Structure formats: structure tokens, C-alpha cells
Amino acid sequence: MKRINTPAIVLLAVMVTSTLLIAGGYKSTQAATGERVTTVNAEPDSIGNGMSTATGNVETRDVVITRVFDAKVELVWKAWTDPEYVMRWWGPTGFTSPSCKIDFREGGKFIFHMRAPKDFQGGQDFYLSGFYKKIVPLKLIEFSQSLSDKEGNSIDPAKMGMPPDFPKEIPSALAFKRVGDKTELTVTEFGWEVGQMRDLSESGMNQCLDKLAEALAKSK
């Protein structure tokens, strides 16, 4: 069996996104300072609702995570669109973000940068880039994302030791909803094949959102 490159798995684990359609399927919710509640429907809804579908012998299921943050929607929006703010929380537990580039407009490009701890691959750097597809202020950001080099050039996942089911590009979205003085954020990554890679991506994103909650709390 081919050994999967460990740093590449970690990078995979933090690939992000969200959607406006979160009915049914696998859904994870958590208040910023509360406990995560996870539910799994025995019979997932249709793909149009961000859930499972099967094509031939391949079953896919979107990663859908919803959190409620104790911060106004303007601040949570800024946390995803301001490079300096992204650098405060981007990456899973133990990782830092030394730089971030964002051209925040439809058609604009972003390059997210994270650095591993020194005791993990000697503090290796990893990059994720993509393009903004649709922006509805304070409500929705749709974008693509893929592994890349520091210049934002896409890298074939296979060259990083990833398995064949790791997508070259992941359609993604972030949905923001004002709930009084709090914000409900839904992150979705569309079209993951069911399996280890999808589960790692979900785990990594949850770690990122834990750090985002901490960063937002410090900004109050």
C-alpha cells in the first residue's frame, strides 16, 4: 500500500468552505464557547442540500460545519477577508500563519499560508490558494481552493503523495447569518469522496474554527 505523505494529509485537513444549503446529512454545530453537537442522518438528503450522492461506484458527501460565534457578523466576515486577521487563526492546532494574500473581489485570488510546528517536519510551510467566485457582503462567499506553492500556482495532489481520491480543486462556500449580536457561520466543502480524506478535512476545519473562536473572543 502506498504511504500517504503526512504533511500533505495535514494540509488537506485544513481545506475550507461553506454553503447556504445545510439541510440533512452530516452536520456539526457548536457555539463558540459551548459543546459541539454532531448529528448524522441515517438517510442523507439529496446532493442539492449538501449531502451524499453516488455516481457509479463512487459515493460523495459534502463537508458541512456550522458554528455560532459570539461576535457580530461584521467581525466574523473580517476574520475571513482581512489578511492580518486570517493570520491570527488560520491552520490546525499548533500551526501558525506567517503570511496571507487576499484580493477580495469576484475573480480575485487568495493565498493562505500556514507553518507547521518545529517538531513537525521542521516547521515546514504549506500553501492553499483559490479564486473568489461570488461575494454577497456579510452573507456569502463562494470560492475554489487547491494545494499550491507560495506563488499560488496549483500543485497536483498526487505529487504531494496524496491518494487518487484527493481532488485537485474543491468548490467551497462560507455562509454568514446574523443571530442578534452573534453570527452563525456555515462552512462547506463540496463533493468529497466518502473516506479518510474527507474525514481529515472535516477534522482540520474544526480545529481552524476552534482557533477562530479564540481569536474572535480576544477581539471583543
Residue frames as qw, qx, qy, qz and C-alpha x, y, z in Angstrom:
[[0.000, 0.889, 0.458, 0.000, 0.00, 0.00, 0.00],
 [0.394, 0.539, -0.036, 0.744, 1.31, 3.44, -0.92],
 [0.396, -0.469, -0.464, 0.639, 2.24, 5.55, 2.07],
 [0.089, 0.890, 0.335, 0.295, 0.48, 8.90, 2.19],
 [0.380, 0.355, -0.244, 0.819, 2.68, 11.95, 2.75],
 [0.341, -0.544, -0.639, 0.423, 1.91, 13.05, 6.33],
 [0.079, -0.352, -0.088, 0.929, 2.31, 16.83, 5.85],
 [0.203, -0.105, -0.577, -0.784, 0.06, 16.64, 2.82],
 [0.346, -0.494, -0.797, -0.047, -2.64, 14.99, 4.93],
 [0.243, -0.529, -0.427, 0.692, -2.41, 17.81, 7.45],
 [0.036, 0.185, -0.251, -0.949, -2.68, 20.39, 4.69],
 [0.279, -0.299, -0.770, -0.490, -5.67, 18.55, 3.33],
 [0.308, -0.488, -0.758, 0.303, -7.20, 18.62, 6.77],
 [0.089, -0.529, -0.279, 0.797, -7.49, 22.41, 6.76],
 [0.034, 0.164, 0.567, 0.807, -9.05, 22.94, 3.34],
 [0.140, 0.307, 0.524, -0.782, -12.04, 25.16, 3.88],
 [0.146, -0.210, -0.576, -0.777, -15.57, 26.12, 2.73],
 [0.216, 0.283, 0.696, -0.623, -19.31, 26.57, 3.40],
 [0.053, -0.296, -0.735, -0.608, -22.84, 26.73, 1.94],
 [0.406, -0.139, 0.125, -0.895, -26.30, 28.24, 2.36],
 [0.832, -0.075, -0.315, -0.451, -27.91, 24.81, 1.98],
 [0.047, 0.408, -0.841, 0.352, -27.24, 22.63, 5.03],
 [0.790, -0.148, 0.149, -0.576, -30.40, 20.55, 5.42],
 [0.993, 0.015, -0.019, -0.117, -29.95, 16.89, 6.35],
 [0.754, 0.443, -0.383, 0.299, -26.83, 14.71, 6.08],
 [0.705, -0.229, -0.352, 0.571, -23.79, 15.29, 8.27],
 [0.022, -0.834, -0.059, -0.548, -23.95, 18.49, 10.25],
 [0.605, -0.232, -0.465, 0.603, -21.76, 19.73, 13.09],
 [0.104, -0.838, -0.140, -0.517, -22.76, 22.69, 15.23],
 [0.628, -0.304, -0.424, 0.578, -21.11, 24.44, 18.12],
 [0.131, -0.985, -0.085, -0.071, -21.44, 27.70, 19.99],
 [0.414, 0.723, -0.406, 0.374, -18.10, 29.45, 20.18],
 [0.108, -0.495, 0.690, -0.518, -17.80, 28.68, 23.88],
 [0.809, -0.129, 0.287, -0.496, -20.08, 25.65, 24.06],
 [0.552, -0.177, 0.808, 0.102, -20.02, 21.97, 23.22],
 [0.290, 0.267, -0.644, -0.656, -20.12, 20.60, 19.70],
 [0.687, 0.182, 0.579, -0.399, -23.27, 18.68, 18.83],
 [0.132, 0.323, -0.759, -0.551, -22.97, 16.30, 15.88],
 [0.727, 0.235, 0.484, -0.427, -25.83, 14.55, 14.14],
 [0.008, 0.245, -0.819, -0.518, -25.80, 12.04, 11.31],
 [0.734, 0.204, 0.092, -0.641, -28.94, 11.24, 9.38],
 [0.662, -0.056, 0.745, 0.058, -29.41, 7.58, 8.54],
 [0.565, 0.527, 0.554, 0.312, -30.68, 8.56, 5.10],
 [0.250, -0.349, 0.113, 0.896, -28.80, 11.60, 3.72],
 [0.417, 0.735, 0.280, -0.455, -30.72, 14.17, 1.76],
 [0.737, 0.610, 0.200, 0.210, -30.16, 14.96, -1.91],
 [0.644, 0.027, 0.043, 0.764, -26.90, 16.41, -3.19],
 [0.068, 0.692, 0.233, 0.680, -28.65, 19.71, -3.72],
 [0.527, -0.809, -0.055, -0.254, -28.85, 20.04, 0.05],
 [0.030, 0.772, -0.582, 0.253, -25.15, 19.49, 0.58],
 [0.770, -0.329, 0.494, -0.232, -25.30, 15.81, 1.40],
 [0.464, -0.261, 0.808, 0.251, -24.47, 12.43, -0.09],
 [0.757, 0.500, -0.064, -0.416, -24.82, 11.08, -3.58],
 [0.670, -0.225, 0.661, 0.252, -23.39, 8.18, -5.51],
 [0.551, 0.682, -0.275, -0.395, -22.06, 8.18, -9.06],
 [0.694, 0.352, -0.628, -0.004, -21.19, 4.74, -10.33],
 [0.792, -0.253, -0.493, 0.258, -19.17, 3.14, -7.54],
 [0.338, 0.163, -0.316, 0.871, -18.12, 6.46, -6.00],
 [0.308, -0.792, -0.528, 0.007, -20.06, 7.95, -3.09],
 [0.285, 0.358, -0.158, 0.875, -19.53, 11.61, -2.29],
 [0.379, -0.768, -0.504, 0.110, -20.54, 13.64, 0.72],
 [0.146, 0.785, -0.089, 0.595, -20.00, 17.35, 1.32],
 [0.447, -0.196, -0.545, 0.682, -18.22, 18.52, 4.44],
 [0.206, -0.711, -0.273, -0.615, -20.69, 20.83, 6.21],
 [0.467, -0.261, -0.565, 0.628, -19.85, 22.51, 9.52],
 [0.152, -0.780, -0.252, -0.553, -21.96, 25.14, 11.26],
 [0.461, -0.209, -0.512, 0.694, -20.80, 27.20, 14.22],
 [0.153, -0.911, -0.286, -0.254, -22.33, 30.06, 16.19],
 [0.544, 0.129, -0.285, 0.778, -19.71, 32.62, 17.22],
 [0.278, -0.804, -0.403, 0.339, -20.13, 35.16, 20.00],
 [0.260, -0.347, 0.224, 0.873, -19.26, 38.03, 17.67],
 [0.468, 0.657, 0.167, -0.567, -21.09, 40.31, 15.27],
 [0.824, 0.419, 0.353, 0.143, -21.27, 39.24, 11.64],
 [0.322, 0.925, -0.187, 0.075, -19.09, 42.19, 10.57],
 [0.316, -0.716, 0.622, -0.022, -16.21, 40.89, 12.68],
 [0.777, -0.019, 0.627, 0.055, -16.58, 37.27, 11.56],
 [0.671, 0.721, 0.158, 0.070, -16.67, 38.46, 7.94],
 [0.087, 0.913, -0.394, 0.057, -13.48, 40.45, 8.53],
 [0.622, -0.473, 0.623, 0.010, -11.83, 37.35, 10.02],
 [0.783, 0.232, 0.547, 0.182, -12.12, 35.66, 6.60],
 [0.520, 0.781, 0.239, 0.250, -11.40, 38.65, 4.36],
 [0.066, -0.949, 0.292, -0.099, -8.68, 40.66, 6.12],
 [0.755, 0.360, -0.497, 0.231, -5.22, 39.07, 5.65],
 [0.053, 0.476, -0.611, 0.630, -3.94, 40.28, 9.01],
 [0.685, -0.245, 0.341, -0.596, -6.94, 38.77, 10.77],
 [0.938, 0.174, -0.254, -0.159, -6.70, 35.45, 8.90],
 [0.506, 0.465, -0.617, 0.383, -3.10, 35.16, 10.12],
 [0.352, -0.460, 0.519, -0.628, -4.35, 35.14, 13.72],
 [0.736, -0.094, 0.515, -0.430, -6.16, 31.82, 13.40],
 [0.789, 0.426, -0.305, -0.319, -5.52, 30.00, 10.12],
 [0.428, 0.383, -0.811, 0.110, -4.25, 26.42, 10.37],
 [0.786, -0.375, -0.478, -0.109, -4.95, 23.46, 12.68],
 [0.636, -0.770, 0.057, -0.006, -3.87, 23.27, 16.30],
 [0.735, -0.418, 0.275, 0.457, -0.18, 24.06, 16.74],
 [0.552, 0.377, 0.374, 0.642, 0.24, 25.68, 13.31],
 [0.080, -0.654, -0.113, 0.744, 0.83, 29.38, 12.64],
 [0.534, 0.709, 0.401, 0.226, 0.11, 31.58, 9.62],
 [0.483, -0.369, 0.092, 0.789, 3.13, 33.77, 8.75],
 [0.055, 0.235, -0.316, -0.918, 1.54, 35.42, 5.72],
 [0.387, 0.535, 0.743, -0.109, -1.71, 35.76, 3.79],
 [0.005, -0.160, 0.370, 0.915, -2.60, 37.39, 0.48],
 [0.283, 0.562, 0.759, -0.169, -6.19, 38.28, -0.42],
 [0.072, 0.018, -0.357, -0.931, -7.54, 40.09, -3.47],
 [0.206, 0.369, 0.822, -0.383, -11.09, 40.21, -2.18],
 [0.465, 0.412, -0.110, -0.776, -13.33, 40.62, -5.21],
 [0.873, 0.276, 0.368, -0.163, -15.15, 38.29, -7.53],
 [0.769, 0.598, -0.126, 0.187, -12.41, 36.78, -9.70],
 [0.061, -0.824, 0.494, -0.270, -9.76, 37.79, -7.16],
 [0.796, 0.126, -0.571, 0.155, -7.24, 35.32, -5.76],
 [0.547, -0.747, 0.283, -0.251, -6.19, 34.35, -2.25],
 [0.673, 0.294, -0.629, 0.254, -3.10, 32.52, -0.93],
 [0.684, -0.669, 0.126, -0.264, -3.31, 31.19, 2.62],
 [0.499, 0.493, -0.640, 0.314, -0.01, 30.20, 4.24],
 [0.766, -0.595, 0.091, -0.225, 0.49, 28.01, 7.28],
 [0.316, 0.587, -0.702, 0.251, 3.61, 26.77, 9.05],
 [0.849, -0.267, -0.454, -0.022, 3.93, 23.52, 10.98],
 [0.580, -0.788, 0.208, -0.014, 5.42, 23.40, 14.49],
 [0.142, 0.740, -0.657, -0.036, 9.20, 22.95, 14.56],
 [0.411, -0.256, 0.864, -0.136, 8.81, 19.43, 15.94],
 [0.709, 0.424, 0.547, -0.130, 6.63, 18.51, 12.94],
 [0.695, 0.549, 0.280, 0.372, 8.53, 18.34, 9.66],
 [0.532, -0.124, -0.019, 0.837, 10.90, 21.03, 10.97],
 [0.080, 0.638, 0.232, -0.730, 8.36, 23.82, 10.69],
 [0.299, 0.163, 0.698, 0.630, 7.51, 23.19, 7.03],
 [0.278, 0.347, 0.062, -0.893, 5.40, 25.72, 5.12],
 [0.275, 0.368, 0.865, 0.202, 2.19, 24.85, 3.26],
 [0.163, 0.230, -0.115, -0.952, 0.02, 26.91, 0.92],
 [0.294, 0.516, 0.804, -0.026, -3.60, 26.87, -0.18],
 [0.049, 0.266, -0.188, -0.944, -4.93, 29.11, -2.95],
 [0.260, 0.511, 0.812, 0.104, -8.08, 29.73, -4.93],
 [0.007, 0.203, 0.289, 0.935, -10.38, 32.25, -6.58],
 [0.264, 0.333, 0.558, -0.713, -13.46, 34.04, -5.29],
 [0.109, 0.311, 0.820, 0.468, -16.49, 33.09, -7.41],
 [0.241, -0.694, -0.455, -0.503, -19.33, 35.00, -5.74],
 [0.263, -0.078, -0.521, 0.808, -19.46, 37.56, -2.94],
 [0.305, -0.725, -0.439, -0.435, -22.62, 38.75, -1.20],
 [0.104, 0.496, -0.450, 0.736, -21.47, 41.21, 1.51],
 [0.330, -0.289, 0.613, -0.657, -21.90, 39.86, 5.04],
 [0.843, 0.063, 0.200, -0.495, -23.83, 36.84, 3.71],
 [0.951, 0.162, 0.261, 0.044, -21.95, 34.59, 1.30],
 [0.044, 0.735, -0.598, -0.317, -18.51, 33.86, -0.14],
 [0.954, 0.203, 0.218, -0.023, -18.18, 31.16, -2.81],
 [0.056, 0.809, -0.559, -0.174, -14.69, 30.15, -3.89],
 [0.926, 0.217, -0.304, 0.049, -12.43, 27.42, -5.18],
 [0.397, -0.773, 0.491, -0.062, -9.43, 26.03, -3.30],
 [0.941, 0.253, -0.197, 0.111, -6.48, 23.81, -4.08],
 [0.741, -0.470, 0.139, 0.459, -3.00, 22.94, -2.86],
 [0.464, 0.863, -0.015, 0.199, -0.43, 25.41, -4.20],
 [0.662, 0.060, -0.214, 0.715, 3.10, 26.78, -4.00],
 [0.263, -0.533, -0.324, 0.736, 3.91, 30.11, -2.32],
 [0.016, 0.132, -0.334, -0.933, 3.13, 31.97, -5.55],
 [0.578, 0.286, 0.353, -0.678, -0.37, 30.50, -5.65],
 [0.488, 0.334, -0.662, -0.460, 0.28, 28.07, -8.50],
 [0.895, -0.158, 0.122, -0.399, -1.81, 24.94, -8.11],
 [0.028, -0.461, 0.887, 0.004, 0.01, 21.69, -7.28],
 [0.738, -0.026, -0.575, -0.354, -1.23, 18.27, -8.33],
 [0.697, -0.534, 0.312, -0.365, -2.13, 16.47, -5.05],
 [0.992, 0.080, -0.058, 0.081, -0.58, 13.26, -6.40],
 [0.549, 0.571, -0.343, 0.505, 2.83, 14.98, -6.45],
 [0.250, -0.595, 0.460, -0.610, 2.46, 15.58, -2.71],
 [0.112, 0.122, -0.966, 0.196, 1.79, 11.90, -2.10],
 [0.549, 0.090, 0.371, -0.744, -1.98, 12.22, -1.85],
 [0.449, 0.174, 0.875, 0.044, -4.23, 9.30, -2.88],
 [0.110, 0.233, 0.664, 0.702, -6.16, 9.35, -6.17],
 [0.144, -0.714, -0.674, -0.123, -9.41, 10.39, -4.48],
 [0.268, -0.596, -0.194, 0.732, -7.93, 13.69, -3.31],
 [0.430, 0.812, 0.384, 0.092, -9.48, 16.40, -5.55],
 [0.519, 0.207, 0.095, 0.824, -7.34, 18.86, -7.49],
 [0.105, -0.265, 0.024, -0.958, -9.87, 21.58, -6.73],
 [0.136, -0.436, -0.842, 0.288, -12.60, 21.82, -4.11],
 [0.153, -0.577, -0.314, -0.738, -15.62, 24.09, -4.70],
 [0.361, -0.294, -0.656, 0.594, -16.35, 25.83, -1.42],
 [0.155, -0.682, -0.276, -0.659, -18.52, 28.43, 0.29],
 [0.213, -0.146, -0.613, 0.747, -18.93, 30.37, 3.52],
 [0.248, -0.645, -0.517, -0.505, -22.44, 31.39, 4.62],
 [0.160, 0.021, -0.490, 0.857, -22.90, 34.08, 7.28],
 [0.335, -0.632, -0.585, -0.382, -26.11, 34.66, 9.22],
 [0.062, -0.399, 0.371, -0.836, -26.70, 37.37, 11.79],
 [0.568, -0.470, -0.675, -0.030, -28.21, 35.99, 15.01],
 [0.419, -0.886, -0.166, 0.111, -28.64, 39.03, 17.23],
 [0.073, -0.905, 0.414, 0.063, -25.13, 40.05, 18.28],
 [0.626, -0.296, 0.699, 0.178, -23.81, 36.60, 17.33],
 [0.458, 0.538, -0.476, -0.523, -23.02, 35.01, 13.97],
 [0.870, 0.046, 0.487, -0.066, -23.92, 31.64, 12.53],
 [0.197, 0.655, -0.607, -0.405, -21.24, 30.53, 10.08],
 [0.922, 0.130, 0.352, -0.098, -21.63, 27.54, 7.79],
 [0.012, -0.637, 0.679, 0.366, -18.52, 26.16, 6.10],
 [0.893, 0.237, 0.338, -0.177, -18.97, 23.68, 3.26],
 [0.058, -0.488, 0.747, 0.448, -16.59, 21.76, 1.01],
 [0.795, 0.315, 0.080, -0.512, -18.47, 20.19, -1.88],
 [0.822, 0.439, -0.297, -0.208, -18.07, 16.79, -3.48],
 [0.167, -0.572, 0.792, -0.131, -15.64, 14.91, -1.23],
 [0.704, 0.038, -0.686, -0.178, -15.45, 11.17, -1.83],
 [0.765, -0.570, 0.078, -0.291, -16.51, 9.36, 1.32],
 [0.886, 0.090, -0.303, 0.338, -13.43, 8.13, 3.17],
 [0.654, -0.415, -0.208, 0.598, -10.38, 9.13, 5.20],
 [0.329, 0.190, 0.143, 0.914, -9.54, 12.25, 3.19],
 [0.271, -0.644, -0.365, -0.615, -12.97, 13.75, 3.72],
 [0.676, -0.644, -0.349, 0.083, -12.92, 12.97, 7.43],
 [0.614, -0.204, -0.096, 0.756, -9.46, 14.53, 7.83],
 [0.115, 0.412, 0.233, 0.873, -10.62, 17.66, 6.06],
 [0.471, -0.703, -0.368, -0.384, -13.56, 17.96, 8.43],
 [0.734, -0.503, -0.263, 0.374, -11.34, 17.42, 11.47],
 [0.498, 0.023, 0.022, 0.867, -8.83, 20.03, 10.32],
 [0.080, -0.554, -0.288, -0.777, -11.51, 22.62, 9.64],
 [0.601, -0.704, -0.366, -0.101, -12.98, 22.10, 13.09],
 [0.671, -0.345, -0.150, 0.638, -9.57, 22.84, 14.58],
 [0.256, 0.280, 0.185, 0.907, -9.33, 26.01, 12.48],
 [0.322, -0.655, -0.363, -0.579, -12.74, 27.14, 13.67],
 [0.682, -0.583, -0.343, 0.278, -11.77, 26.47, 17.29],
 [0.509, -0.162, -0.013, 0.845, -8.84, 28.88, 16.79],
 [0.004, 0.476, 0.343, 0.810, -11.12, 31.37, 15.04],
 [0.506, -0.727, -0.431, -0.172, -13.43, 31.37, 18.07],
 [0.648, -0.472, -0.187, 0.568, -10.44, 32.14, 20.30],
 [0.352, 0.108, 0.184, 0.911, -9.29, 34.97, 18.03],
 [0.193, -0.622, -0.428, -0.627, -12.77, 36.50, 17.96],
 [0.598, -0.690, -0.390, 0.120, -13.01, 36.35, 21.75],
 [0.568, -0.309, -0.057, 0.760, -9.74, 38.29, 22.05],
 [0.183, 0.304, 0.324, 0.877, -11.06, 40.97, 19.71],
 [0.285, -0.749, -0.556, -0.221, -14.08, 41.81, 21.85]]
